[in-house]
Amino acid sequence: MGQLRFRLHDRNRIAPEALSRIFVAGGDDIPWATRAWYDADTLVVERQVDESGYVHVPWEVSGAGRRLLCTSTLMERDEPYLLDVELARGLIHRLRSRLFIWEFMGLVTPPALRERLRDAVHSFATAATSQDNPAVAAKAANEAIATALALSVDLVRSYAEQTLAARQRQTPAATLLGVTLGTTTPTVKTRRQVVDACTIAQLPMAWRAIDAVEGRRDWKATDEQLAWCQSAGLKIAGGPLLRMDERGVPDSLVLFEENNDKLQEVMLDHVRAVTSRYAGRVHLWHVASRVNSGQLLSLDEERKLNLVAQALHIVRQIDPRTPLVVSFDQPWGEYLAGGEEDLAPWHYADALVRADLGISGIGLEINAGYWPGGCTHRPAFEYGRLIDQWSLLGLPLMVTLAAPSAGGPDKLASPKVKAEPLGLTEGPGGNAPDPQVAWASAVLPLLLARNSVQVVMWNQLTDAEPHEFANAGVIDAAGNEKPTLGLLRDLRKTCIA
C-alpha cells in the first residue's frame, strides 16, 4: 500500500461524511480501494497500490455546492501536498485537455470564454507560486476552481450548441428523449406534459407491483400504461425486467436466499412471463439494470453475470427483433473505493459484450447529487469524458439521469439514499436557482450532441408517488411541472428530428 499526504487550509472544504468517499484512481479513472483519515493536521490518503494516481475529493465549492474534483497524477513524497492547489491544478488541466480535443474537432471557442480561462489559469499560477503562504495559496486556488467550474458549464454549452447545429445542417439528431414512469398511469394533466416533452417512455414493469400477491400476477397497471403510450404515439422501453437490488424484487424472494438455483429459476420465470406478454408491443427491452452495484440477496458477481446472460437469451428467443439493453449505475465506479467489489462497471459491460449475447446497447444510470446509490456532481465536461470511455464498447448508449431539485425533506423518497447539500448562491431576485434544471441544462445538450447516445431518459417522472431519489422527479409532489420538464420540451423542439 502507498500513502499520499495533504495539507488543507480549511477542513470544512471536505464534509465529515465525505471523507470516506475520497479515492485514488489510475489513468483509466477506475477507483482503487482507498482509505482516508486525518493524522493531526494532515490528510492521509492510502490506496491499495503503490502507483502514482489521481486523487478524487468531494470538495465544497463556494457558491456551487459539493463537486467531485481530482488532482493531476501524484506520486508519493515526504512533504505533504497542498490539496487546494492540487485540485485546482487537476481541474484546469482536465478542462484545457478537453478544450483542446473539442477545438481539434472544430469547436470555435468564444473570446470571452477564452479570457475567463486565462483568469482561472492566472489564479492557479498565483496559488502554485504562493505555497509558502498556505492561506494565500488556498484562496487563489479556490478562486481558480470556482472560475473553472463556471467556465466548464459555458464551454460545454458552447460545444453542444455548435455540435448540434452542425448535425442539424446534415442529418438532424434522432436521439430519443423520454422519462421513466412510476408504477401508475400519470394523470391526464401529466400525460399532456409528457407527450409534449418526450418521444419515448420507460415502463418499469415493476416486479414488486406485478407480483404484489405471491402466485398471482397483476398486469393491470402495466397494460394501462402501455395502452396510453401507444395511443399517444410514444416509443416504449420495457423494464428493467431484472433490477439487481432489493427494490427490484418482491419481498418473498428472501425465501430462496440460500438456494441460488431456485432464486435464479424464479427470476428468469418473471423475465419469461413479461416478455411473452408484451413481445412485439415495446420498442426496446431494458433487460437488466444495476448489474454492477446492486446487492441482491446472496448473488455474487459471477452469478449475477450468469443470470443476466440467461435473461438475455430468454428475451432474444421470445422476441428476436426488439433491441436489448443492459444498464449499469454509478458508471464511474466510486463504490469500488470501499474495496468490497472487484469488477468495475466498464469491466462488467465489456464481459457481457465480448460474450456475444445479442446486446444492442448499453445503459448508463447517472443519479447525480445522491449518496449512497448515486454519485457526487462532477464538472460538466466530465460527462463527455465518460461518454467517450463507454463508446469504446462500440454499442449505442442509453443514458438515464436524475438530480435533486431541492434539498428539503421528501417523505415519499427512500430513506436509504440521501441528497447531497446543494449550496447554490442566491440570484439577484433573492432565490437560489433550481439546481435540477441548472445541472440538466449543462448535461442534457452535451449528451444529445454525441452520436453514440441514442436514448436519454429522465429517471423519475413524479415525486407524488413512492420513489427512490428525493425531489428527483420532473413533476413535484403537488402535481406541478418543474423547470426541467420545460427544458426537455424545449430540447425536443430544437434539437431532435
C-alpha positions in Angstrom: 0.0 0.0 0.0 1.0 3.6 -0.6 0.2 6.9 1.1 -0.3 10.4 -0.2 -0.4 13.2 2.3 -2.0 16.6 2.1 -2.4 19.9 3.9 -5.7 21.7 3.9 -6.2 25.4 4.7 -9.9 24.9 5.6 -11.0 21.4 6.7 -14.6 22.4 6.1 -13.9 22.0 2.3 -14.3 18.3 2.9 -17.5 17.5 4.9 -17.1 14.8 7.6 -19.4 12.4 5.8 -17.5 12.9 2.5 -14.1 11.9 4.0 -14.9 8.2 3.4 -15.6 8.9 -0.3 -12.2 10.2 -1.2 -10.5 7.7 -3.6 -7.4 7.3 -5.9 -7.8 6.2 -9.5 -5.4 5.3 -12.2 -5.3 6.7 -15.8 -8.4 4.8 -16.7 -10.3 6.7 -13.9 -11.3 3.4 -12.2 -11.0 3.8 -8.4 -8.6 1.7 -6.3 -9.5 0.6 -2.8 -8.8 3.7 -0.7 -8.8 4.9 2.9 -8.6 8.5 4.1 -8.2 9.9 7.5 -6.7 12.9 9.4 -3.3 12.5 11.1 -3.2 15.7 13.2 -3.3 18.4 10.6 -2.5 16.2 7.7 -5.0 14.3 5.4 -3.7 10.9 4.7 -5.0 9.0 1.6 -3.9 5.4 1.5 -4.5 3.3 -1.6 -4.2 -0.4 -2.3 -1.4 0.0 -4.8 1.9 1.9 -4.8 1.5 3.5 -8.3 1.0 7.2 -8.9 -2.6 8.2 -9.3 -5.3 10.8 -9.4 -6.9 11.7 -6.0 -10.7 12.4 -6.2 -12.2 14.5 -3.5 -15.8 15.7 -2.8 -14.9 19.4 -2.4 -17.2 22.2 -1.1 -17.0 24.9 -3.7 -18.2 28.4 -2.7 -21.5 29.2 -4.4 -21.6 25.9 -6.2 -22.0 23.2 -3.6 -20.2 19.9 -3.5 -18.3 18.8 -6.6 -16.1 15.8 -7.1 -12.7 17.2 -8.2 -9.5 15.4 -8.8 -5.8 16.3 -8.8 -3.4 15.7 -11.6 -1.4 12.5 -11.2 0.6 12.5 -7.9 3.5 10.4 -6.6 4.4 9.7 -3.0 6.7 12.2 -1.4 7.7 13.1 2.2 6.4 16.7 2.0 2.6 16.9 2.1 0.9 18.4 -1.0 -1.4 21.5 -0.5 -4.7 19.9 -1.5 -6.4 23.2 -2.6 -3.6 23.8 -5.1 -3.5 20.3 -6.4 -7.3 20.2 -7.0 -7.1 23.5 -8.9 -4.2 22.1 -11.0 -6.1 18.9 -11.8 -9.3 20.7 -12.7 -7.7 23.2 -15.0 -5.5 20.6 -16.7 -8.5 18.4 -17.4 -10.6 21.3 -18.7 -7.8 22.5 -21.0 -7.3 19.0 -22.3 -11.0 18.6 -23.1 -11.0 22.0 -24.8 -8.0 21.0 -26.9 -9.9 17.9 -28.1 -13.0 20.0 -28.9 -11.1 22.6 -30.8 -9.3 19.8 -32.7 -12.8 18.6 -33.7 -13.7 22.1 -34.9 -15.1 23.9 -31.9 -14.7 27.7 -32.0 -14.1 29.0 -28.5 -15.7 32.4 -28.0 -13.1 35.1 -27.0 -15.0 35.8 -23.7 -14.7 32.2 -22.6 -11.0 32.1 -23.5 -10.5 35.2 -21.4 -12.2 33.5 -18.4 -9.9 30.5 -18.9 -6.9 32.9 -18.7 -8.3 34.3 -15.4 -8.6 30.8 -14.0 -5.0 30.0 -15.1 -3.8 33.2 -13.6 -5.5 32.4 -10.2 -3.9 29.0 -10.3 -0.5 30.4 -11.1 -0.8 32.7 -8.0 -1.7 29.7 -5.9 1.1 27.5 -7.2 3.7 30.1 -6.5 2.4 31.1 -3.1 2.5 27.7 -1.3 4.9 29.0 1.3 1.9 31.0 2.5 -1.0 28.4 2.6 -3.7 31.0 3.3 -2.9 33.0 0.1 -2.4 29.8 -2.0 -5.7 28.3 -0.8 -7.6 31.5 -1.5 -6.2 31.8 -5.1 -6.7 28.0 -5.7 -10.3 28.1 -4.7 -10.9 31.2 -6.9 -9.4 29.2 -9.8 -11.7 26.3 -9.0 -14.8 28.4 -8.9 -13.9 30.2 -12.1 -13.0 26.9 -13.9 -16.2 25.2 -12.8 -18.4 28.0 -14.0 -16.4 28.2 -17.2 -16.8 24.5 -17.8 -20.6 24.8 -17.9 -20.4 27.6 -20.6 -17.8 25.7 -22.6 -19.9 22.6 -22.6 -22.9 24.6 -23.6 -21.0 26.2 -26.5 -19.7 22.8 -27.6 -23.2 21.3 -27.6 -24.7 24.2 -29.4 -22.1 24.1 -32.2 -22.2 20.3 -32.5 -26.0 20.2 -32.6 -26.1 23.0 -35.2 -23.6 21.1 -37.4 -25.7 17.9 -37.1 -28.9 19.8 -37.9 -27.3 21.0 -41.2 -26.6 17.4 -42.1 -28.8 14.8 -40.5 -31.0 16.0 -37.6 -30.4 14.2 -34.3 -32.7 11.3 -33.9 -32.0 10.7 -30.2 -35.0 9.5 -28.2 -35.7 11.8 -25.3 -38.0 10.5 -22.5 -38.8 9.8 -18.9 -39.3 6.7 -16.7 -42.9 6.3 -15.5 -43.8 5.3 -12.0 -46.0 2.3 -11.0 -49.3 4.0 -12.1 -50.5 5.7 -15.2 -50.0 9.5 -15.0 -52.9 11.9 -14.5 -54.4 13.5 -17.6 -52.6 16.8 -17.0 -49.2 15.0 -16.6 -49.8 12.9 -19.7 -50.2 16.0 -21.8 -47.0 17.4 -20.4 -45.1 14.2 -21.0 -46.3 13.9 -24.6 -45.2 17.4 -25.3 -41.7 16.8 -23.9 -40.9 13.2 -24.8 -40.6 10.8 -27.7 -40.1 7.7 -25.5 -41.4 6.5 -22.1 -39.9 3.7 -20.0 -42.5 1.4 -18.4 -40.9 -0.1 -15.3 -42.9 -3.3 -15.4 -42.1 -3.4 -11.7 -41.8 -7.0 -10.5 -42.9 -5.8 -7.0 -46.1 -4.4 -8.4 -46.9 -7.3 -10.9 -46.3 -9.9 -8.2 -47.6 -8.0 -5.2 -49.6 -11.1 -4.3 -47.5 -14.2 -4.4 -48.5 -16.6 -7.1 -50.9 -14.2 -8.9 -49.6 -11.7 -11.5 -51.4 -8.4 -11.8 -50.9 -6.8 -15.3 -53.5 -4.1 -15.0 -51.2 -1.1 -14.3 -48.7 -2.1 -16.9 -51.4 -2.7 -19.5 -52.9 0.7 -18.8 -49.5 2.4 -19.1 -48.7 0.6 -22.4 -52.1 1.4 -23.9 -51.7 5.1 -23.1 -48.2 5.2 -24.6 -49.4 3.5 -27.7 -52.3 5.9 -28.1 -50.0 8.9 -27.5 -47.5 7.8 -30.2 -44.7 7.3 -27.7 -41.9 4.8 -28.2 -41.9 2.3 -25.4 -39.0 0.9 -23.4 -40.0 -2.0 -21.2 -38.2 -2.8 -18.0 -35.8 -3.2 -16.4 -37.0 -6.8 -16.3 -34.3 -7.6 -13.7 -33.3 -4.8 -11.3 -30.4 -6.2 -9.4 -31.2 -4.8 -5.9 -33.7 -5.3 -3.2 -36.1 -2.6 -4.5 -36.4 -4.5 -7.8 -37.7 -7.8 -6.4 -40.7 -9.0 -4.3 -40.0 -9.5 -0.6 -41.0 -13.2 -0.9 -37.7 -13.8 -2.8 -35.9 -13.8 0.6 -37.3 -17.4 1.0 -34.8 -18.5 -1.7 -31.8 -16.7 -0.5 -29.9 -19.9 0.5 -31.0 -21.7 -2.7 -29.3 -19.9 -5.6 -30.6 -22.3 -8.2 -34.3 -21.7 -7.1 -33.7 -18.0 -6.9 -32.4 -17.9 -10.4 -35.3 -20.0 -11.7 -37.9 -17.7 -10.1 -36.2 -14.6 -11.6 -36.0 -16.0 -15.0 -39.6 -17.1 -14.9 -40.6 -13.5 -14.3 -38.5 -12.4 -17.3 -40.1 -15.1 -19.5 -43.7 -14.1 -18.3 -43.2 -10.4 -19.0 -41.5 -10.9 -22.4 -44.1 -13.3 -23.5 -47.0 -11.0 -22.7 -45.5 -7.8 -24.3 -43.4 -9.2 -27.1 -43.8 -7.1 -30.2 -45.5 -4.3 -28.3 -42.4 -2.5 -27.0 -39.6 -0.9 -29.0 -36.8 -1.6 -26.5 -36.2 -4.2 -23.8 -34.3 -3.0 -20.8 -33.3 -6.4 -19.7 -31.3 -5.7 -16.5 -30.2 -2.7 -14.5 -27.7 -2.1 -11.7 -25.8 -5.2 -12.8 -22.6 -3.9 -11.3 -23.6 -2.4 -8.0 -26.9 -3.9 -6.9 -26.8 -6.1 -3.8 -29.3 -8.8 -4.5 -29.6 -11.4 -1.7 -26.7 -13.9 -1.9 -25.8 -13.5 -5.6 -22.1 -12.8 -6.2 -20.6 -11.2 -9.3 -20.3 -14.4 -11.3 -23.9 -15.5 -10.6 -25.2 -12.0 -11.5 -23.4 -12.1 -14.8 -24.7 -15.6 -15.5 -28.3 -14.5 -14.6 -28.1 -11.6 -17.0 -26.8 -13.8 -19.7 -29.6 -16.2 -19.3 -32.2 -13.4 -19.2 -30.8 -12.0 -22.5 -31.1 -15.5 -24.1 -34.7 -15.8 -23.0 -35.8 -12.4 -24.2 -34.0 -12.9 -27.5 -35.7 -16.3 -28.1 -39.2 -14.9 -27.4 -38.8 -11.5 -29.1 -35.9 -11.7 -31.6 -36.4 -8.4 -33.3 -36.6 -5.9 -30.4 -33.3 -4.3 -29.3 -31.9 -5.3 -25.9 -30.2 -3.1 -23.4 -28.3 -3.8 -20.1 -27.6 -0.9 -17.9 -25.0 0.0 -15.2 -25.5 2.6 -12.5 -22.7 4.7 -10.9 -20.7 4.2 -14.1 -17.6 5.9 -12.7 -17.5 3.2 -10.1 -16.9 5.3 -7.0 -18.2 2.5 -4.8 -15.0 0.5 -5.6 -13.1 2.7 -3.2 -14.6 0.6 -0.4 -12.8 -2.4 -1.6 -15.9 -4.7 -1.4 -16.3 -5.2 -5.2 -13.8 -6.5 -7.7 -15.2 -5.6 -11.1 -15.6 -2.0 -12.3 -18.8 -1.1 -14.2 -16.9 -0.9 -17.5 -15.5 -4.4 -16.9 -18.9 -5.9 -16.3 -20.1 -4.4 -19.6 -17.1 -5.5 -21.5 -17.5 -9.1 -20.3 -21.1 -9.1 -21.5 -20.4 -7.5 -24.8 -17.5 -10.0 -25.5 -19.8 -12.9 -24.7 -21.8 -12.0 -27.8 -25.2 -12.4 -26.1 -27.1 -10.2 -28.5 -26.9 -6.9 -26.5 -28.0 -4.0 -28.7 -27.0 -1.2 -26.4 -25.5 -0.2 -23.1 -27.3 1.8 -20.5 -25.7 4.3 -18.0 -27.6 5.3 -15.0 -26.4 8.6 -13.5 -28.1 9.8 -10.3 -26.1 12.9 -9.6 -26.2 14.6 -6.2 -27.1 11.4 -4.2 -25.2 9.1 -1.9 -25.2 6.1 -1.5 -26.6 4.8 -4.7 -25.6 7.8 -6.8 -22.6 10.0 -7.4 -21.4 13.4 -6.5 -21.8 16.2 -9.0 -18.8 16.5 -11.3 -17.6 19.3 -13.6 -19.8 19.4 -16.7 -17.1 18.3 -19.2 -16.5 15.1 -17.2 -19.8 13.7 -18.6 -18.3 14.0 -22.1 -15.2 12.0 -20.9 -17.5 9.3 -19.5 -19.3 9.0 -22.8 -16.0 8.8 -24.7 -14.9 5.9 -22.5 -18.2 3.9 -22.8 -18.4 4.5 -26.5 -15.3 2.3 -26.9 -17.5 -0.7 -26.4 -18.9 0.0 -29.9 -22.6 -0.1 -28.9 -25.2 2.7 -28.8 -25.8 4.2 -25.3 -28.9 4.8 -23.3 -28.3 7.3 -20.5 -30.8 7.8 -17.7 -30.4 10.8 -15.4 -31.7 12.1 -12.1 -30.8 15.1 -9.8 -32.5 16.8 -6.9 -34.5 20.0 -7.5 -34.4 20.9 -3.8 -32.6 19.8 -0.6 -35.6 19.7 1.7 -37.5 16.7 3.1 -39.2 14.2 0.8 -41.4 11.8 2.7 -42.0 9.5 -0.2 -38.3 9.0 -1.1 -36.2 6.1 0.0 -34.6 6.8 3.4 -31.5 4.9 2.3 -30.5 7.4 -0.3 -29.6 11.0 0.7 -29.4 14.1 -1.4 -26.2 16.0 -1.0 -26.2 19.6 0.2 -26.9 22.0 -2.7 -25.0 25.1 -1.6 -26.0 27.3 -4.5 -25.6 31.1 -4.4 -28.8 33.1 -4.4 -29.5 35.1 -7.6 -30.5 38.8 -8.0 -34.1 38.0 -7.0 -33.1 36.5 -3.7 -33.9 32.9 -4.7 -31.3 30.2 -5.4 -31.6 28.8 -8.9 -33.3 25.4 -9.3 -30.3 23.0 -9.0 -32.0 20.3 -11.0 -32.6 22.3 -14.2 -29.2 24.0 -13.8 -27.5 20.6 -13.9 -29.7 19.2 -16.6 -29.2 22.3 -18.8 -25.5 21.6 -18.7 -25.6 17.8 -19.2 -28.6 17.1 -21.5 -27.4 19.1 -24.5 -23.9 17.5 -24.2 -25.5 14.1 -24.3 -27.7 15.0 -27.3 -24.7 16.2 -29.1 -23.0 12.8 -29.0 -23.7 10.4 -31.9 -23.2 7.3 -29.6 -26.0 8.4 -27.3 -29.3 7.3 -28.9 -31.6 7.4 -25.9 -31.7 9.9 -23.0 -34.2 9.2 -20.2 -35.0 11.2 -17.1 -35.0 8.6 -14.3 -38.1 9.7 -12.3 -41.3 11.2 -13.5 -43.0 12.4 -10.3 -42.4 13.0 -6.7 -46.1 12.3 -5.9 -45.8 8.6 -5.5 -43.2 6.5 -3.6 -39.8 6.8 -5.3 -36.1 6.2 -4.7 -34.4 9.6 -5.1 -35.6 12.7 -3.1 -37.0 15.5 -5.2 -35.7 14.0 -8.4 -39.0 14.0 -10.4 -39.8 16.4 -13.2 -43.3 16.7 -11.6 -43.4 17.8 -8.0 -45.5 16.2 -5.2 -48.4 18.6 -5.8 -48.5 17.6 -9.5 -46.9 20.8 -10.8 -44.3 20.8 -13.6 -40.7 21.6 -12.6 -38.4 23.7 -14.9 -36.6 20.5 -16.0 -39.7 19.2 -17.8 -39.8 22.5 -19.7 -36.2 22.1 -20.6 -37.0 18.6 -22.0 -39.8 20.1 -24.0 -37.5 22.9 -25.4 -34.8 20.4 -26.3 -37.2 18.1 -28.1 -38.4 21.0 -30.3 -35.0 22.5 -31.0 -32.6 19.5 -31.1 -34.4 16.4 -32.2 -35.8 15.5 -35.6 
